[in-house]
Amino acid sequence: MSAGAPRGAAQSRGLRCLMATWTLFFLAVATFLGASHAGHGGREFVLAFMQNYRSSRNTKLELLITAYQGSTKVNVMQQKLQKSLFVKKGDTISFSVMELEEIFNAGRSDQTVLVRSDKDISVSTFSNKPYTVDASVIYPVQSLGTEYIVFTPPTGLASQLKEFAVSNTGQENAVKVTLKQRMFFEQHWYNAGQDIKLVLKPYETVQFQNKQDLTGTQVRAQHPVALTAGHTCSAVSGNCNHVYEQLRPVNSWGTEFAVAPSKTQKGNDWVYVLASQATVLNAEGREWEMSPLQVLKFNVNQDHPLYITASKGVQVLYYSTGRTKGYDPYFMTVVPSQDFAESYWVRGLKNFENHISIVAKTAEVSQILLEGKKMTKNIKWHPIPRSPYSWTDVKTGRKQESHLLASKSGERFGVYKYGVEKRNGYGTQGSAVGRGENSGDPCSVVRCRSETQCSVVDGAAVCVPTSSAICWAWGDPHYHTFDGLNFDFQGTCTYTIAKSCSNDPSLPVFTISAKNDNRGNRKVSYVRTIKVNVYGFNISVRKWEYGLVRVNGIKTHLPVSLNDGQVTLYESGVSVTIETDFYLRVSYDWNHHLVVEVSSLHSGNVCGLCGNYNGDRSDDFRTPKGTVASGPSDFGKSWKVPDRDTKCRDDCEGGCALCRAQLRKRYEGPQSCGLITLKQGPFRDLPC
């Protein structure tokens, strides 16, 4: 397995004193990144029925809608039909969707199904044709995200297609699809690694299909979208089956999974694990270092359930191979333990051997209630090795009845429903009812991005960074990167100090550059002017213009507040400080000392002379082309920004004045300047 990037990042000494300042911003970020309602409940859902095998007169597309409160009004909007219905509290009703809503072939489509209600509901789908059926839980709009990684089951008939569909929510949306395989789309061939850039209309769906595996394709959007992925007809051996699942956005992936096997399967099913970033994975008593977009496959069977933990969020998917008794495959998401619920509604499919699979803490299995009663003594629980969890499987018959499961103690647990029949099979999650609603913890309904954590501030759940890092340029000039690398570079041109370098449209964009000059000695240079571009503002600060800044070319006295506080500029001691509402802080003393601080919100997503903030100083000399420069001079040149100074140089004249290694080591030690950076040193509690 390929090794992931080193873990850890530089910690800020002054992070705590910034927290309160940015509370409102990170509350907004939490909402934008997917601060979801507890459970699968919501009031708006967008979904698409992808191509199920081939055209059939016996197609049945179905919505299962469960209401949590009395007399809930539900509107279902299809391509050419809108219908209203009322659902009683606790009822699960079946709604038939027109066959015209099934999307055949690749391309754009207005065949998006929109479901709205006046009270919270949960929604699941069935796509049913003779001998080919599957099901999926549908996530409410507030649980959707802007970044997804596609998984399509790789096995199937040569004539059948891997597929995924992106369904837009209620605004025009810029979507970028980075391909894993060569693909023909909208009359053009695109190679692997190329981007397909689209602008989707409100509630428009675009479907992608390919005979090659589409796993690893990345989808990023300006606004939240739903992504459904699967296979028109997947098979391991024997007959094929349409399989699909609405996938979770990357920001809602989890780090702990307890996987229960199918009770109907004699052989092995498969569990796939996808990583979006460098991740350390533990499973089966072993450790793997996963690289971004890597996929691992594990076997699971009745004697071999699976427990998985990861250092960073991963996506886990269950593929039942369906080889026993002529059953067909099915495909479903494995729910991370942090998203377990206290109660579930599940419904079987008529004429199938229906099952409910349950995962619970071993100490809590006696507290699981089925229809309000303790489960019978002949239900046997099985421990999942190396975990605090156990699993059981309840056979519920061949009818289309609904079932309610709940925890008497309020402890959360996981539920899946699946069914098998000769030449058929389906599987999906149970529909969670009020996950975490009774926990009293506002953070139970918030999903924060990597390197941030949820904190309760004034009763509200807020995503705050877990750390920050500082870079500086000072003197003649010496540079110190976010990851702690020190180097000298004597260029006198304009250079990118730090900028956002991510394709994630949810991350704020900024650029910081500095112009250097000589001051009587052409062997050394100093910072003369800094520029900060953020939120459409071009802010510059020039040497010796004390108390002044220039905003979009206009000379302005401090203090300044821009865009209702998104950017603030003020004097702090002998320096000007520029702060944004996403924890970016830039200070310059109108002379030679520049300091840049970024939070872990941008960890691994910055570039420039300050490095990439990934915790590994060995790759800080990375150039804009992605290569690592051989030394400071080549590194500095690579980040040069064109300016009007035709006489500027990227190196000193007459031999650079360098600090000898022996002296540098002494100055960086704990008896000198290095004292400032000690985690347990006297400056560890230094205020802002």
N, C-alpha and C positions, 0 to 999 in steps of 0.2 A: 504494500500500500504506500502511496506517496505521503510524505510528511507534510503536515500543515505548517502555517506560519507560527513563529514563537508567540507565546501568549504573554499578556500583561502590558501595561502602559504606564507612562510617567504620571505620577500623582501630583496634583496641585497642592501647594501649601495654603492657598487662600480660597479654596472652593466653597467652604461653608459660608463665608460672608457674602457670596454671590447668590446663594439659593433663593433668598426671599425676593431679590430684585427681579428674578425671572419666572416667578410662579405663574403669572398669567400667560406668558408665552408657552410654557411647557404644558399647561392645561390644554391650550389650543393644539399643540403638537400631538398630545395623547389622543384627542378627538380625531385629528386628521389621519394619524397612523393606524387607527383601528381600535379606539377605545370602545369596546363592543358591549352590547347588552349582555347580561349574564344569561348564558344558555343560547339556544337556537331561536329564541323568541324575538320577534320584531314586528314592525308594521309595514315594511316595504321589502319586497324580494324581487330580484330579476333573475331569470333563468332561461336556458336554451335546451331544447331536445336535439341532441346531435344525431347524426345518421346512425340508425340501428339496422345493421346488415343491409338488406335491400328492400325495395318497395314491396308492400304487402297490403292486401285488402283487409287483413285482420289486425291492423295496428291499433293499439290502445295506449294512448298517452294519458297519464293520470297524475293529478295532484292529491296528496293527502294533507289535509289542513286540520290542525288541532287548535282549539280555542282554550284559553286559560281563564277567561272571564265570561260572565253571562251575556247573552245576546250580542255577540260580536259580528259586526258587519264587515264582510269581505268582498272586495271587488277584484275580479280576475279579468285582465285586459289582454286580449289576443290580437292577432293581426287584423281580423275583420269582425271581431265580436267582443263585447264587454258584458259581463254578467255580474250581478250582485247576489249574495247569499248571506244567510244568517246562521251562525254556528253557536250552539249552546256550550256553556262551560263544561270542559272535560270531554266534549265530543270530538271524534275524529271523523271527518267526512271525506268522501272521495269525489273529486271533480274531474270530469272527462275533458281533456283538451283536444281541440280539433287536430285531425291527422295532418292538416296543412302546416302545423307548427314544427313538424320534423324537418330539420335542415339537411338537405342533400347537397353534396359537393362543397368545394372550398369557395370562399368569397364572403362578401357582405350580405347581410340579411336583415329584414325587418320582422323576422319571426321570433322576436323576443317575447317571452311571457312575463307580464308584470302583475304582481299580487300586492294589493294594499288593503289595510284593515284599520278600523278605528280603535282597536285594542290589540294587545300582543297576541300573536299566533305563532305556530311553527309550521313549516312546510317541508314535505318530502316529495320526491317524484318517483314514478315507475315508467319505464319505457318498455312496453310489452308487445312482442310479436310471437307467433307460434315458434316455440323452441329457442327463443332468444329474448331474454329479459334481464334487466338490472334496475337498481334503485339508488337514490342518493338523497342525503339530507341537503337542504338548501339553506345557505346562510343569509341572514337579514343584511340589508344594505349597510347598516352601521358596523357590521363585522367584516365587511369586505376591505380589501387593501389595494395598494398601488404597485406591489411587486410580487410576482409569482415565478416559480420554476416548474415547468411542465414535466409530468411523468406520464408516459403512455406504455401500457403493457407490451413487451417486445415480441411476444409469441402470438402466432395466428396464421391463418391461411394466406398464401402469397398474394392472392387477389384482393385481400381485405386491407383496410387502411387504419393507421394510427391517426388520431384526430384530437383537436382541442378547439374550444370556442371561447371567445372573449365577449362578454356581454356588458355593455356600458350602462352606467347609471344615468341620472337625469340632467346631464349637462354635456356640452360639447367637450370632447376629451382627446388629448394627444396620447397616442399609444405607440410604444416602440417594442418590436418583437425581434430579439436577437436569436438567429437560427442556429440550431445544432446540426442540422442536415441541409443539404441542397434541396431547394423546393421551388416548384413552379406556382406562382401566385399572381393573380390579376394580370395575366398575359406576359409575365416576366419571370426569368429564372434568377433565383437568388442563391448564392453559395453559402456554405456553412460559415458562420461567423459574421455574416452580413446582417444589417438591420432592415427590417420592413417598418417604415414609419407611416402611421395612419392617423387620421383625424376622424373619430367616430361621432356620429350624431347622437343626441340623447336616446337611450334605450335601443341603440343599434347593436347587433351582434355580428362578429366576423368569425368565420370558421376556417380552420387550417387542417389539411389532410395530407398524408404522405404514406407511401408504403414503407419508408425507412423509419426507424425509431426516432421519435421527437423528444425523448427524454433529455432534459438539460436545456431546452429552449427557455429563454428568459423573456418575461413579459413585464414591462414597466409602463405605468400610466401616470398622467398628470393628476387624475382624480380616481377614486376607487372604481374597480370593475370586478365582475365575477368571472371566474375561469373554470370551465368544465373540461375534463380530459378523459380519454379512454381509447377504445378500439371498436371499430364497426363490428368485428366478430373475432374474438380472441380464442385461442385454443392451445393446449399443451399436447394433447393426443385425443383423437376422436373428434367429436363435434365441437363447433365453435359457438361462442355466445357473445352478444353485445355487452361490453362492460364500460362503465363510466362513473365518474365521481366529480362533484364540485370540490375543487382543491382549496386548501387554506392558504391565505397570503403569508409571505415569508415572515412578517412581523408577528404572526400568531403561532409560529412553530414552537415546539416544546423541547424539554430536555430530559423527561422521564416518561417511559412507556412500558406498560405491562401488557403483553400480547397473549391472548387466549387462543387456542387452536379451534378449528372446526371439529365438532363431535362426529360429523358424518364422513369425515375424510380418514381413510385408512393409511394413506401415504403422506407425503410431504406437501404442505402449502408453502408459499414463499412470502417473505417479508422484505420489502425494499426500504432502504434508508437513504434519503437525499440530504446533502449538505449544501448550504448556500455560501458558507465561508469556512475557513480552516477550523476544524472541529475535532476534539478528542472523543471517540465513541467507545463505550464499554458495553459488551454483550458477550454472553456465553463464557464469562470469566476471562475474557481477553480484552485488549485495548487496541483500537485502530486510530491512526491519525488520518482524518479525512481532509482532502483538499476541496476547494470550492467546486461545486457542480458534480462532485463524485457521488456514485451510487454503490451501495453495498447490498448484497442479497443474502438472506439467511433462510434456512429451512425451519419449519415449525410443524409439529404434529401433536397428537394426543399425549404422547410421552415426553414431549419436548416443547413446552411453552417458552416464551422468550421475555427477558427483562432487559431493557435498554436504557442507558443514561448517556448524556452528551454534555460537553462543556459549553456548547452553543446550540441554539435551536436547530432542530432537524425536522424533516417531514418523514413520517413513517406510513407505509401503505401495505395493505394485506391483499395478496392475490391467491385465491383458492384455485388450485389447479384442476379440481373437479373431475378427477379420473376415476373415483370410486363409483361403482354401479352405473356408470354412464352419465353421471352428473356433469353439468357444464361449469366453466369457471365463473367466479364473480370477483369483484374488486371493491375495496372500501378503505377509507381513511382510519388509521389507528389514532385514537384520541389521546393527547398527552395528559398525564395525571392532573396537571394544574387546571385542566378544563373539565374534569369530572363534575357531575351534577348530583344533586340530592334526590332528584326524581326524574322519571322518564315516561313518555308514552311510546309504545311500539305497536305496530300492526302487522299481522301476517298476510300472506297472499294466498288466495283461494286455490286449492288443489296442489299446494306445495307442502312438503314436510317442513314446517316452520319451527325455528329455534330462536331462543333468546340466550345470548352469551353474556355473562356478567363477570366483571373484574372488581374486586373489593379488597380493602385492607383485611388481612387474615383475622385480626382481632375484632373486626366488625361484621363478619359474614352473618352472624346470627341476627343482625339488626336489619337485614334487607327484607322488605315486605313486598309481596306480590298480591295485587288487588287488596291491599290493606291487611294482609295476613302473613304470618311467618311462613317461610317456604317449608315444604314437607320434608320429613326426615330422610326420605329416599333420594333427596337432592344431595349429591356428594360434591364437596369442594376439594379442589386440588391445589396444592401450593405451587407458586411460580418460583423456581430456584433463585437464590441470591437476591430475593426481593421481599418486601413486607406484604405482598399481595397474594391472593388466591383467585381461582377462577372456577366457574361452574357453567353448565349448559342445561337449559330447560327446554324440553320439547313441548310445543304448544298445540300441535295438531295441524289439521289441513283446512281450517276455516279462515275467514277474513276478519276475525275478531281483534279488538284492540286490548292492550294490557297496560296497566299502570304499575310501575315499580318505584319504590321510595325507600329511603333510609330512615328508620325509626329514630336513630341517634342524631341524624343530621349530617353524618359523615358522608363525604362525596364518594361516588363509585362510577364505574364505566359500564355502558350497556351497548350491545350490538344486536341487530336482528338479521337473520339470514334464512334462506329456504332453498331446498333442493328438490329436484324432480328429474326423472329420466330426460336427458338431453336439455336440461335447464338448470338455472341457479341464479340467486340474487343475494346481495348482502349490502348493509349500510349501517351507520351509527343509529342508535336510538335517538329520538328527538328529546333533547334535554328540556326540562321544565324548571325555569327559575334557577339556573346554576348560580350558586353563591348568593342568591337574593337574601337569605336569612343569616348570612355570615356576619353582617355588620361591618365588613371591611370594604371600603370604597375601592381599594386596589384590586378586588376580585373581579371587577368589570373593566379593567384597563390593561391593554397590552402595550408595553413599552418596547422600543427598539433595542437592539443589542447595545451594550455599554451604557444603558440608562436603567434606572429602576424607579418603581412607583413609590411615592411618598405622600402621606396625607397631610395637607396644608390647609388649615382652617376648615377642616371637614371635607375637603375636596381631594380627589386623587390626581396627583401631578406626576408626570414623568420628568425626572431630573437626572442629569449626568452623574455617573458614579465617580468621575475623576476629571481632571483637566491636565493640560501640559503647556509648558512655556518654552518659547524660542526667543533668542535675542541676537542682535548684532550691535556691537559696541567697540569703541576704540578705533583701531586702524585697519579694517574692522575684524574682530573675532566673532565667529558664529557659533551658536549652540542650538542644536536641533531639538525638536519636540521629544525625540527618543534619547537625547543626552549625548550626541556626538559633537565634539568640538573641532573646528577647523578654521583656517585663515584663508581669505580670498581677497585680493587687492584690486579687483576690477573697478573701473570708474564709470561704467555705463549704468543703465537702468536694468534691474533684475527682479524677477518674481520672488518675493520672499515666501509667501504662502498663498494658496488658493484652494478652493473646493474642487476636488477632482473625482466626482462620483456621477454615475448615470441615474442615481436615485432622484426623481423629481421632487421628492418630499423634503430633501435636505436644502437648507438655505445656501445661496450662492454668494461667494465673495472672492475678491482678489486684493492682495496687498503687494505693492512693489516699492522699491527704493532706488533712488539715484545717488550714486557715490561721487566723491570728488577728492582731489589731492589738496593738501594744505601745506604747501611749502616743501614737502618731501614726496617726490614722485615714486618712492618705493612703497608708500602706504596710502590707503584711501579711507574716507570716512563717509557715513551716511549724511547726505545733504538734503534730500527731499523724500518724503514718503507719500504714497497714494493709496487710498482705500476705496475700492468700488464695491458698493453693496446697496441692494434695494433700489438700483437705478441712480444712486447718488455717486458723484465723483468727488471725493474729499482729498485734498492735498495739504500737506504741512511742510513749510520750507524753513531751512536753517535760519535761525536768529530772528524770525518773525514772531517774537514772543507774544502770546495772548491772541494770536490770529490763526485762522484756518481759511482755506478756500473751498467753498461748496459749489460745485458745477461752475468753477471759474470765478466766482464772486467772493471777494475778500470779506470775511465775517469775523466779528469779535466773539469770543467765548463768554458764557456757555451757549450751546446751540442744541435744540431738540428737533429732530426731523421725523416727519411722518408719524405724528402722535406718539413719539417715544420709541419708535423702532430703532432709531439711532440717536445716541446722545453724545455730545462732545463737551468736555469741561477741563479746567486746569486742576491738576493734582500734584501738589508740590512744585517741582520745577518742570513738569512735563504736561503735555496735552494728552488726554485719554479719550479714545473713541470706543464706545461700547455699543453692541447691538443686543437685540432681544433674544439672540440664540447663543449667548455666552461668549461671543467673540470680543476680545479686548485688545486694543492696540495703543501703546504708549510711546511717545517720542519727546525727547527733551529739547527740541529745537536746536540740537547741536550734533550729537553723534550716537546717542544711545536709543535703540529701538527695541521694544519688547512686544511680543505677540503671544496672547494666551487663547487657546481654543479648548472647548470641552470635549468630553468623550462622545458627544453626539456626532462629531466628525472623525472619530477614531478610524484610522485606515482609509480616510476619504479626503486627504489633503495632499498637496505636493508643492514643490518649490525648494528654495534653499533651506527651509526649515524641516525638510524631510516629509515622510508620509505618516508619522504618528501611528505606527503599528506595533510599537514595543520592541523593535529590532533595529538597533543602530547600524548593523552591518550593511543594510540596503538603503541607507539614507541618501547616498549619492545617485539616486535614480533620476534619470533624465526624462524629459517629456516624451521621448520615444520608448520608454520602458526599460532601457538598458541601464546598467550601473556603471557610472564613470570611473575611470582609473584613479582620479585624484581631484582635489579641490578646484584646480584651474579649469579642467574640462567640465566638471560639474557646474561651476559658476557660469561658464560660457553658454552651457545648454539652456539656462534659464534667462538669457538676455532678452530684454524687451526693446524693440526699436524706439529710439528717441531722436531728437534733433541734433544731438551732440555727435558730430562726425569725427571728432578727435578723441573720443573716449577709447579706453583700452580695457582688455579683459585680463591684464596682468600688470605687474609693477615693472618699472624700468630699472635696469642696472642691478638686477638680483633682488629678490624679495627678502624683506626682513622677517625672518621666521623665529619663533620661539623654539629653542632647543627642546628635544623630547624630555631631557632630564629636568629642565626647569618647568616644563608644562606639567609633568607628573607631580612635581612638588606643589605647584600652585593649585592643582586639582585635588590635592589631598585634604584630609580632615583638619589639618593644622592651618590651612590657608582658605582660599575661596571655596573649596569643596565643602567647608563646614556648612554653607548655606543650604546645600542639597541633601544633607543627612536626614533620613526620615525620623530619627529619634534625636536630632540635634536641637540646639537652643532656639533655632528659628522655625521649628515645626509649627508653632501656634501663632506665627506672625500674622497680624490682621491684614486686610486688603490695603 
